[in-house]
Amino acid sequence: MGIFSSTEPLGINPEDINSPVGTFAIPEFGTKFVRQMLVDTKPKTFSELIRISGLSHGTDVWLNNAQDLVRSNIASLSEVICTRMI
């Protein structure tokens, strides 16, 4: 879980990879967009990673929506709707 919140478990500095988290090689978590989501939400559990994955797909699911709620401390990651309809 540590790589989702820092680079320390990898034994490198954030400056070494230009990222505060160490998830470059993790599918769905390596993009700049999702890495910023990890910085914003600071996940601590596997369940939170699932929620982030749900928030990372679709128009205005994270941006202009849940991100604003989380950053403003109006809602926590566990309180925002993190699913999408197919």
Protein Blocks (a to p, Z undefined) as FASTA:
>chain_A
ZZmmbmklnopafklnopabfclmgghilpmklmmmmmmnopabfklmmmmmmmmgcehk
lgoplmmmmmnomacfklpccbdcZZ
